[in-house]
Amino acid sequence: MDSKIKRILEKMEALNIALKKEHARLAKKYGFYFSQKKIVFLKKIKIKNKRFRIPVWKYVIPKNIRDDSSSSDFGYFSYDLSCSGFSSV
């Protein structure tokens, strides 16, 4: 029984060492570390990630309206940018 427990403990220690090595490798590759239970990215990684960020307005405003910026026709109503309100078409 003792030998079984020893083998399990040795295996757990080996896996723990492998896990720490993998964590160190990934932390170096992606530039992060843990601080007070939060992941903190290095400044150069933050700047790199911002290039891939998609603005929220791309999800809110449909593509056909974004592409057709010269026309202010939104169907039955159109929005007049010089006034404050809608006018019927």
Sequence and secondary structure as in RCSB ss.txt:
>XXXX:A:sequence
MDSKIKRILEKMEALNIALKKEHARLAKKYGFYFSQKKIVFLKKIKIKNKRFRIPVWKYVIPKNIRDDSSSSDFG
YFSYDLSCSGFSSV
>XXXX:A:secstr
 HHHHHHHHHHHHHHHHHHHHHHHHHHHHHTEEEETTEEEE HHHHHHHHTT   THHHHS HHHHH TT  EET
TEEEETTTTEEEE 
